[in-house]
Amino acid sequence: MTPPLPIIAIVGPTATGKSDLGIALAHSVDGEIVNADASQFYRGMDIGTAKLTLPEREGVPHHLLDVLDVHEEANVAAYQQDAREVIAGICERGRVPILVGGSGLYVRAALDDLRIPPTDPAVRARWEARLDAVGAPALHAQLASSDAPAAQQIHPSNGRRIVRALEVIELTGEPFSATMPTREFVSPAVMLGLQIDRPTLHDRIGVRIERMWHDGLLDEVRGLDRIGLREGRTASRAIGYAQALQQLDGILTETQAQAETATLTRKFARRQQSWFGPDPRIHWLPYDAPDLLDRALATVRAAAPASGP
């Protein structure tokens, strides 16, 4: 009997074609897609997140898309539970789970031995106020003084993760680094990363941003604004959506909104590369290889558990 395939994860920076490879692999291995892009959790956030349309999904089942309203906050602990339940269900049906997305912490929450520490809105709000007062670099320095290993793994500009680390330290009395995921899969898995040179990636991001506005991002944001987009801590800050809101408010011109979105998306892509790059388990494949699917399939099959004694 052919040994079962491992869970497949397709990771890497935005705009590299992860979704397209996921669909192709799903057709090849009888797979189902599990979303690991935090922005795609939100109903109605379609154009600005490059969410595949129903026709583009080509009949492949997709899970954990459109599971939150825009005023709700994404939660890693809830995602971990939901993703593992979905993955177990796919496996029980005899199919292959294919995790697709560039939200690194969510990918690791689904696949790795990761303990989710507690949270407290009041404590977090206090640290967020501190972030607003002194800025991310100063707060990062404070984190470094109390938990150097955590500070080394969190970029000084990533205010949200710095706040989370300080919140956990205060609530648990333990270093945040003690709760960071280990590179240890809880179930057999193989990670595929799509590799791209930076100039090409920047060009692809620019094209994507222009297409977002052309395809009606402003209308999408107008509609979401009527149902509580501004109330959502996560959704309202999503790259592209925050800039579209500022354009609607007259704070930015369309040119400025697009330029700021492109700049922030490029910075986000660099952070994604920094997150995934050090992970030795990832098999990196050229995003534009003519035989990309064949290479991906060969990597997946080589990682399949051996059959028999």
N, C-alpha and C positions, 0 to 999 in steps of 0.2 A: 504493500500500500504506500502511496506517495505520502511523505510526512506532511503534517499541516504546516502552513506558512505562518510566520510570526506576524504580530501586529506591525503594520507599516506606518511610519511617520514621514511626511514630506515637509521639510522645514527650509528656512532661509529667509533672506530679505524680501520685502514687498516687491511686486512687479517683476518677478522672475519666472512666473508660469507655474506655480505650485498647483493651482486649481486644475489647470489643463492636464498636468501629469497625473493628478489624482484620478481624474475621469478615465484617462487611458489605462491606468493600472487597474482601476475597478473593473473595467470591461475584460481585462486580461486574466484577472485572478478571482473573479466573482466576488468583488469587494463592495463595501459600503463606506461612505465618507463620514467621518466624524470631524466637525468643525473645531479648529483650535485658533481661530482669529477672534479676539475679544470684541471687536467692533461689529462682527457679523452675527453676534448674539441678538442684535436689536432688530425688532420688527420695523420695517419701513426704511432702515438705513441700508439702502441697496446700491445706489449709484456711487456714493462716496466711499463705499467699502469694496467696490468691484465684486460684489456678490454675484455668483452665477445665477442667471435667470433659469426658470424651469426648463425651457428648451435646451439651454446650454448644459444642463445637468444630464441630459441624454438618458433619462430614465434611471440613473444611478441614485439609490436612496441616500439622502443627506440627513444627518442628525445634528442637533444643537445649533441649528440656524433658526433665527426668528423666535427665540425663547424668552426674550425680555422686552418690556416696554421701555421707551426712551427715558422715562423718569426713574427707572430702576437702576441699581448699581450692580455691575458685574462683580462676582464673588468667586475667588479661587477655590475656596472650600466647597461651595455648592457645585462648581464645575467639576471638581475632582470626583465627587460622588456621582454626579450625572454621567460624566464621561465613562467612568468605570462600569456603570450599569449598562450603558449603551454598548460598550465594547463587549461585555459579557454576553449581551443579547445577540449581537452579531455572530459571535463565536458559536453560540448555541444553535444558531440557524445554519451552521456549517459554512459561513462566509468569512471573508477576511476584512477586519477593521482597517481603515486607512485614515489616519489622523492627518489633517491638512491645515497648516496655518503657521503664522510667524510670531504668535504671542508666546515667547519662550517659556514663561512661568506656567502658562496653561498646558503647554506640551509636556512639561516635566511633571506637573500635577497629575496628568493622566497616566504617564508611563513610569515615573520614578518613585522610589521610596521617599515620599515627601510628607512630613507632618505639618499640618496647617495650624499655626499658632492662633491664639484668640485675638479678638478685636474689641474695641470699645469706642463708640462714636465720640464721646466727650474727650477722651484722651487723644484720639486722632485729631479732633477739631483744634485742640490746644496746640498740637505740634504743627498743624497746618497754618495756624495763626503765626506761629514762630517762623515758619518757612516764609510766609508773606512779609514778615518784618525784617528778616536778616538775609534771605536768599538761600538758594540751594547750596552754593559752595561753603558758606559759613556753617550751615547745618550739617553738611557732610563732614566738616572738620570736627564738629561736636561728636558725630557718630564715630569718627576715627579714634577719638580719645577714649571712648567707652567700649568699642568693639572694632578693633583694627581689621580683623579678617573680613567682617561684613563690609566695611568701608572700601576694602580693596576690590570687592566684587560688585560694588554699586557705583555707577558713574556719578561724579560730583554734580552733574546737571540734572540728574533724575530725582527731582524733588519728591515725587510720589513714593518711590521706593525708600528714600531716606526717611521720610515721615513714617512709613510702615515699620522700618527697622527700629526706630526710636520708640514707636508705640509698643512693639513687642517686648523690647528690653524693659520698658516701664511696667508692663502688665505681668511679665513672667519672672522678672529678676534674673533672666538668663541672657546670654549673648544671642543676638539675632542669628549669628552665624551658626549656632547650634541647631537652628530649625531649617537651615538651607538644605535643598535637596542633595542627596548623594547621587552619583552617576551609577545607579543600580536599578535596572528595570524590575518591576514587580511581576511582569509576565514577559515571555520571549518577544522581542521587538527588534526591528531594524529601522534605522533612521537614514533617510536620504536627504541630502542637502543640495540645493541648486546654486551653483557657483556662477558668478558673473563679475566682469571687471567694472570698476566704479564709473568710468565715463559712460559706458553703455547703460548701466543701471540708471544714472542720472538722466540720460536721454529718454529712457523708457518711462521714468517717473514723470518727466515733463509732458510727454505725450498723453499719459494717463490723466494728468491733472486737466489738461485742455479738454479731453474727452468728457470728463466728469461735468464740467460746466456746459459743454455743448449738449450733453445728453439730458440736462435738466436738473442738475444738483440744486439750484436755487429753488425751483418749484418743490423738490423733495423736502428741502429744509423748511420752506414755508408751511407745508403740510405738517411736518413733525413739530414745528413751533406751536401749532394750534393744539397739539395733544401733549404738551409738556416737555419738549426737548430741553428748554432752559432749566427745568427743575432737575434734570438728570446730571449728577456729578460726573459720570463717566461719558455718557453719550454727547453731552454738550461740549465736552473738551476734545472730542475726537478730531483728529487732523482733517481739515476740509470742512467739517461741520461748524467748528468754531469760527473759521474764516468766512464761511457763507453767512452765518448769523451777523458777523460784523459788517459784511457787505449790505445785508438787508437793513441794518441799522444806520447805514450811511457813514460808518466809521472808516471802511475801506472801499476803494474802487474795485471793480472787477479785476483789473490788472494787478492791483496790490494783493487782493485776496488770493488770486491764483499763484502769484509769486511767493507769498508767505506760505501757502500750502505746499508748494514744491520744495521750498527750503526746509520746512519742518519734516516733510516726508523723507527727504534725503538724509537728514540727521537721524530720523527714526530708523532708516535702513542701515545706517552705520552702527547704531546701537544693536540692531538685530544681528549684524555680522559679528559684533563684539560678544554678544551673548552666545551664539551658536558656534563661533569659530573655535574656542578652546575645547569643545567637547570631542574627545577622540573617537567616540562611537559613531559619529556621523560620516557616512560615505558621500563625499562630495562629487557631483556630476556636473559637467558643463550644461548650463541651462539651454543652450542652442545646439547641442549635439544632434546630428541627424538621426543617430541611433539611440536617442535618450531613453526611449521606452525599453529597448532591448537591454541596455545597460542596467536600467533600474530593475528589470525582471531578473537578470542574472544575479544582481546583488541580493535581491530578496530571496531567491531560491538558494543561494549559497549560505544564507543565514538560517535556513529552515532547520528545525531539529532533526537529527539523524534518526532514521527509522530502524527499529529492531535492535537486538543486542549485538 
